[in-house]
Amino acid sequence: MRNLKLQRRGPYLVMAPGMLLLLLFAIYPFIFLLTISFQEYSPIQAVKPFVGLDNYAQLAKDHNFWNAIKVTAIFVISTVGLEFVIGLALAVILNQLKWGQRIFQSIILIPIAMAPTVVGLMFRFMMNEQYGVFNYFVELLGFSRTAWLSDPQLALPALILTDVWQWTPFMMIILLAGLKGIPDEPYEAASIDGASAWQSFRYVTIPQLSKIIIIALLLRTIDAFRIYDTIYMMTKGGPINVTSTLSWIVYDKGFKFLEFGYGAAISVVMLILVVSILMFVLRKIDLFDMGGRS
């Protein structure tokens, strides 16, 4: 009987440490975040009055919040789209290499081995108006120096370029793994039918990679929503809030102005947006599977 009880309790005992860590580092912070979003919470105040939905109502009137949504949408769509296109092209090229594939792959993967703060600082120096290498090449082409990070029209594209440089290899490595998993038979059948290289890519490669593509896009979209380090090192949300994303105004409201309740409300809305995208994509995957089985 004792052995039977131990066998039944064994899986729970093994899972217990992991569940405790999950409770400590994920569930409790989320509950705390949700709680303070209904309060006028400040660490310098002894009393944290309950304000109900006032923080959320304030979001509807906050111009900076709606601007952050627009900036976040532009940033996420631009970075993820460019990273996918360039990453897929690099993955296809590397997959066709007969020699040196590992060497080139290792070189291309260097950016994702660097911390975002380091990358942000590096590009900040490279885009400096006075001594940056970007302006060196701009002058070689016969143009005048450009204030990449202080120009409202160029700051966000500069941030997008930085993110694309760092995270395109992440997209590439996922898509390359998917390409290596595609069998040769569909390509041989397409070749016998007289399909061109483009037709093979469109009608064989893309359908075979569809699920991998969705997963890669989903992972990068979730991560792009959370960008903060690079913004802090390069623009600090400026100039005139053109690079102020949702994650940045959470920091700005919470840690700069000590409006933790309002910052928590923005975080909850941000979480709802990310989860909504996640559920939408997962639903599309389920529908695709059902269609394939039928």
RODO-2510 file (C-alpha; in nm, 4 decimals, decimal comma):
residues 294
     n   res          X          Y          Z
     1     m     0,0000     0,0000     0,0000
     2     r     0,2838     0,2398     0,0861
     3     n     0,4557     0,1694    -0,2435
     4     l     0,1277     0,2273    -0,4277
     5     k     0,0783     0,5613    -0,2508
     6     l     0,4347     0,6653    -0,3300
     7     q     0,3830     0,5751    -0,6960
     8     r     0,0688     0,7866    -0,7075
     9     r     0,2290     1,0818    -0,5310
    10     g     0,5589     1,0518    -0,7173
    11     p     0,4656     1,2678    -1,0212
    12     y     0,3235     1,5391    -0,7948
    13     l     0,6383     1,5428    -0,5806
    14     v     0,8538     1,5748    -0,8921
    15     m     0,6365     1,8596    -1,0271
    16     a     0,6130     2,0423    -0,6932
    17     p     0,9429     2,2420    -0,7140
    18     g     0,8635     2,3594    -1,0671
    19     m     0,5087     2,4553    -0,9718
    20     l     0,6356     2,6511    -0,6711
    21     l     0,8806     2,8411    -0,8901
    22     l     0,6020     2,9111    -1,1430
    23     l     0,3804     3,0372    -0,8606
    24     l     0,6607     3,2538    -0,7225
    25     f     0,7917     3,4086    -1,0456
    26     a     0,4852     3,4155    -1,2747
    27     i     0,1476     3,3809    -1,1084
    28     y     0,2096     3,5948    -0,7990
    29     p     0,3597     3,8896    -0,9962
    30     f     0,0641     3,8811    -1,2351
    31     i    -0,1867     3,8861    -0,9467
    32     f     0,0071     4,1711    -0,7851
    33     l     0,0147     4,3609    -1,1156
    34     l    -0,3599     4,3166    -1,1638
    35     t    -0,4271     4,4268    -0,8062
    36     i    -0,2291     4,7502    -0,8193
    37     s    -0,3837     4,8403    -1,1557
    38     f    -0,7028     4,9117    -0,9572
    39     q    -0,5182     5,1280    -0,7056
    40     e    -0,3501     5,4658    -0,6902
    41     y    -0,0315     5,2845    -0,6042
    42     s     0,2917     5,4629    -0,5236
    43     p     0,5862     5,3260    -0,3203
    44     i     0,6255     5,6607    -0,1438
    45     q     0,2662     5,6593    -0,0138
    46     a     0,1653     5,4618     0,2931
    47     v    -0,1966     5,4388     0,1764
    48     k    -0,2799     5,2866    -0,1625
    49     p    -0,6434     5,3867    -0,2255
    50     f    -0,8643     5,1669    -0,4410
    51     v    -0,9726     5,3594    -0,7528
    52     g    -1,1561     5,0871    -0,9429
    53     l    -1,1418     5,1339    -1,3200
    54     d    -1,0159     5,4935    -1,3030
    55     n    -0,6692     5,3971    -1,4290
    56     y    -0,8215     5,2207    -1,7279
    57     a    -1,0609     5,5090    -1,7933
    58     q    -0,7653     5,7461    -1,7921
    59     l    -0,6034     5,5420    -2,0703
    60     a    -0,8865     5,6330    -2,3065
    61     k    -0,8019     6,0038    -2,2646
    62     d    -0,4235     5,9665    -2,2658
    63     h    -0,2745     6,0865    -2,5944
    64     n     0,0625     5,9312    -2,5066
    65     f    -0,0998     5,5889    -2,4627
    66     w    -0,2650     5,5954    -2,8062
    67     n     0,0549     5,7263    -2,9605
    68     a     0,2418     5,4353    -2,7975
    69     i    -0,0058     5,1879    -2,9482
    70     k     0,0542     5,3385    -3,2933
    71     v     0,4331     5,3369    -3,2507
    72     t     0,4269     4,9794    -3,1176
    73     a     0,2126     4,8626    -3,4106
    74     i     0,4444     5,0270    -3,6659
    75     f     0,7526     4,8877    -3,4926
    76     v     0,6199     4,5316    -3,4554
    77     i     0,4794     4,5042    -3,8090
    78     s     0,7919     4,6560    -3,9668
    79     t     1,0507     4,4587    -3,7710
    80     v     0,8765     4,1217    -3,7823
    81     g     0,7942     4,1612    -4,1529
    82     l     1,1492     4,2573    -4,2509
    83     e     1,3039     3,9920    -4,0284
    84     f     1,0834     3,7267    -4,1842
    85     v     1,1617     3,8235    -4,5449
    86     i     1,5373     3,8603    -4,4887
    87     g     1,5513     3,5579    -4,2560
    88     l     1,3734     3,3378    -4,5104
    89     a     1,6071     3,4523    -4,7887
    90     l     1,9137     3,3797    -4,5751
    91     a     1,7720     3,0410    -4,4700
    92     v     1,7117     2,9388    -4,8332
    93     i     2,0623     3,0500    -4,9354
    94     l     2,2314     2,8705    -4,6447
    95     n     2,0256     2,5558    -4,7042
    96     q     2,1578     2,5364    -5,0606
    97     l     2,5244     2,5863    -4,9721
    98     k     2,7388     2,2797    -5,0336
    99     w     3,0318     2,3970    -4,8204
   100     g     3,0937     2,6516    -4,5449
   101     q     2,7351     2,6402    -4,4219
   102     r     2,8303     2,6152    -4,0552
   103     i     3,0877     2,8940    -4,0847
   104     f     2,8440     3,1387    -4,2448
   105     q     2,5711     3,0320    -4,0029
   106     s     2,7977     3,1017    -3,7048
   107     i     2,8881     3,4469    -3,8405
   108     i     2,5254     3,5407    -3,9067
   109     l     2,4209     3,4296    -3,5567
   110     i     2,6647     3,6682    -3,3822
   111     p     2,4044     3,9507    -3,3331
   112     i     2,1660     3,7398    -3,1248
   113     a     2,4534     3,6433    -2,8942
   114     m     2,4866     4,0101    -2,7953
   115     a     2,2807     4,1759    -2,5224
   116     p     2,0201     4,4266    -2,6519
   117     t     2,1775     4,6989    -2,4372
   118     v     2,5139     4,6400    -2,6044
   119     v     2,3547     4,6447    -2,9497
   120     g     2,1651     4,9639    -2,8665
   121     l     2,4804     5,1364    -2,7409
   122     m     2,6779     5,0183    -3,0434
   123     f     2,4221     5,1547    -3,2913
   124     r     2,3921     5,4751    -3,0891
   125     f     2,7625     5,5399    -3,1463
   126     m     2,7442     5,4268    -3,5088
   127     m     2,4553     5,6694    -3,5737
   128     n     2,6139     5,9618    -3,3913
   129     e     2,5829     6,2804    -3,5964
   130     q     2,9435     6,3921    -3,5419
   131     y     3,1582     6,0785    -3,5521
   132     g     2,9243     5,7910    -3,6400
   133     v     3,0179     5,5474    -3,9148
   134     f     2,6752     5,5856    -4,0751
   135     n     2,7403     5,9529    -4,1487
   136     y     3,0883     5,8680    -4,2751
   137     f     2,9334     5,6634    -4,5560
   138     v     2,6607     5,9237    -4,6074
   139     e     2,9287     6,1861    -4,6722
   140     l     3,1147     5,9493    -4,9054
   141     l     2,7967     5,9376    -5,1144
   142     g     2,7937     6,3168    -5,1289
   143     f     2,5160     6,3870    -4,8777
   144     s     2,5280     6,5971    -4,5610
   145     r     2,5435     6,4533    -4,2093
   146     t     2,2163     6,3222    -4,0666
   147     a     2,0908     6,3280    -3,7087
   148     w     1,9651     5,9709    -3,7110
   149     l     1,8408     5,9524    -3,3523
   150     s     1,7291     6,3111    -3,2964
   151     d     1,5349     6,3521    -3,6209
   152     p     1,1625     6,2670    -3,5630
   153     q     1,1393     6,1180    -3,9116
   154     l     1,4470     5,8947    -3,8771
   155     a     1,4503     5,7862    -3,5108
   156     l     1,1910     5,5099    -3,5453
   157     p     1,3384     5,3717    -3,8727
   158     a     1,6805     5,3716    -3,6996
   159     l     1,5332     5,1705    -3,4124
   160     i     1,3681     4,9309    -3,6583
   161     l     1,6985     4,8857    -3,8435
   162     t     1,8751     4,8023    -3,5170
   163     d     1,6170     4,5424    -3,4193
   164     v     1,6211     4,3867    -3,7673
   165     w     2,0022     4,3576    -3,7537
   166     q     1,9930     4,1793    -3,4198
   167     w     1,6943     3,9482    -3,4553
   168     t     1,6871     3,8481    -3,8228
   169     p     1,9302     3,5602    -3,7416
   170     f     1,6754     3,4281    -3,4890
   171     m     1,4127     3,4111    -3,7630
   172     m     1,6661     3,2608    -4,0020
   173     i     1,7695     2,9758    -3,7715
   174     i     1,4082     2,8692    -3,7103
   175     l     1,3250     2,8734    -4,0826
   176     l     1,6510     2,6953    -4,1685
   177     a     1,5613     2,4153    -3,9270
   178     g     1,2228     2,3898    -4,0993
   179     l     1,3825     2,3754    -4,4454
   180     k     1,6111     2,0930    -4,3373
   181     g     1,3063     1,8960    -4,2252
   182     i     1,1412     1,9035    -4,5697
   183     p     1,1908     1,5700    -4,7537
   184     d     1,3322     1,5580    -5,1081
   185     e     1,0372     1,3681    -5,2577
   186     p     0,8043     1,6708    -5,3100
   187     y     1,0832     1,8579    -5,4910
   188     e     1,1580     1,5568    -5,7096
   189     a     0,7892     1,5259    -5,7992
   190     a     0,7712     1,8969    -5,8796
   191     s     1,0829     1,8689    -6,0968
   192     i     0,9325     1,5772    -6,2912
   193     d     0,6176     1,7856    -6,3484
   194     g     0,8342     2,0609    -6,4968
   195     a     0,7997     2,3120    -6,2132
   196     s     1,0418     2,6054    -6,2091
   197     a     1,2504     2,6995    -5,9054
   198     w     1,0000     2,9725    -5,8117
   199     q     0,7031     2,7358    -5,8493
   200     s     0,8769     2,4754    -5,6316
   201     f     0,9426     2,7409    -5,3695
   202     r     0,5859     2,8733    -5,3792
   203     y     0,3932     2,5461    -5,3992
   204     v     0,6273     2,3092    -5,2119
   205     t     0,8535     2,5028    -4,9745
   206     i     0,6037     2,7576    -4,8391
   207     p     0,3218     2,5052    -4,7684
   208     q     0,5692     2,2691    -4,6022
   209     l     0,7021     2,5564    -4,3890
   210     s     0,3619     2,7078    -4,3035
   211     k     0,3505     2,5982    -3,9389
   212     i     0,7162     2,6856    -3,8786
   213     i     0,6547     3,0288    -4,0316
   214     i     0,3571     3,0902    -3,8015
   215     i     0,5568     2,9860    -3,4943
   216     a     0,8540     3,2048    -3,5929
   217     l     0,6300     3,5060    -3,6572
   218     l     0,4462     3,4492    -3,3309
   219     l     0,7646     3,4272    -3,1218
   220     r     0,9129     3,7395    -3,2755
   221     t     0,5863     3,9337    -3,2460
   222     i     0,5598     3,8602    -2,8742
   223     d     0,9238     3,9545    -2,8208
   224     a     0,8971     4,2727    -3,0309
   225     f     0,6136     4,3962    -2,8093
   226     r     0,8511     4,3887    -2,5117
   227     i     1,1314     4,6010    -2,6575
   228     y     1,2792     4,8296    -2,3950
   229     d     1,6585     4,7874    -2,3677
   230     t     1,7340     4,9142    -2,7174
   231     i     1,5023     5,2139    -2,6796
   232     y     1,6639     5,3049    -2,3484
   233     m     2,0139     5,2971    -2,4953
   234     m     1,9312     5,4745    -2,8230
   235     t     1,6433     5,7237    -2,7960
   236     k     1,4780     5,7039    -2,4512
   237     g     1,1398     5,7292    -2,6213
   238     g     1,2233     6,0486    -2,8092
   239     p     1,2385     6,2681    -2,9933
   240     i     0,8864     6,3964    -2,9123
   241     n     0,7680     6,0418    -2,8314
   242     v     0,8156     5,9029    -3,1846
   243     t     0,9889     5,5939    -3,0389
   244     s     0,7741     5,5679    -2,7266
   245     t     0,6291     5,2156    -2,7306
   246     l     0,3919     5,0558    -2,4802
   247     s     0,6777     4,8951    -2,2888
   248     w     0,8548     5,2316    -2,2715
   249     i     0,5589     5,4246    -2,1285
   250     v     0,5114     5,1484    -1,8679
   251     y     0,8646     5,2280    -1,7499
   252     d     0,8072     5,6025    -1,7901
   253     k     0,4879     5,6100    -1,5832
   254     g     0,5912     5,3504    -1,3276
   255     f     0,9551     5,4213    -1,2523
   256     k     1,0033     5,7813    -1,3631
   257     f     0,6793     5,9366    -1,2368
   258     l     0,6110     5,6639    -0,9744
   259     e     0,2549     5,6105    -1,1051
   260     f     0,2705     5,2347    -1,0496
   261     g    -0,1064     5,1848    -1,0635
   262     y    -0,1368     5,3600    -1,3992
   263     g     0,1709     5,1808    -1,5341
   264     a     0,0231     4,8490    -1,4208
   265     a    -0,3000     4,9266    -1,6082
   266     i    -0,0971     4,9871    -1,9270
   267     s     0,0834     4,6557    -1,8678
   268     v    -0,2484     4,4706    -1,8332
   269     v    -0,3769     4,6210    -2,1601
   270     m    -0,0487     4,5279    -2,3287
   271     l    -0,0817     4,1722    -2,1971
   272     i    -0,4379     4,1508    -2,3310
   273     l    -0,3183     4,2630    -2,6760
   274     v    -0,0385     4,0036    -2,6852
   275     v    -0,2638     3,7216    -2,5594
   276     s    -0,5313     3,8186    -2,8146
   277     i    -0,2757     3,7902    -3,0956
   278     l    -0,1565     3,4575    -2,9536
   279     m    -0,5097     3,3152    -2,9329
   280     f    -0,5938     3,4381    -3,2829
   281     v    -0,2857     3,2715    -3,4320
   282     l    -0,3380     2,9468    -3,2392
   283     r    -0,6994     2,9378    -3,3555
   284     k    -0,5842     2,9806    -3,7137
   285     i    -0,3395     2,6921    -3,6672
   286     d    -0,6212     2,4709    -3,5305
   287     l    -0,8449     2,5605    -3,8246
   288     f    -0,5606     2,4826    -4,0630
   289     d    -0,5087     2,1421    -3,8992
   290     m    -0,8799     2,0634    -3,9150
   291     g    -0,8905     2,1618    -4,2798
   292     g    -0,5891     1,9442    -4,3534
   293     r    -0,7411     1,6421    -4,1790
   294     s    -1,0748     1,6817    -4,3517
***
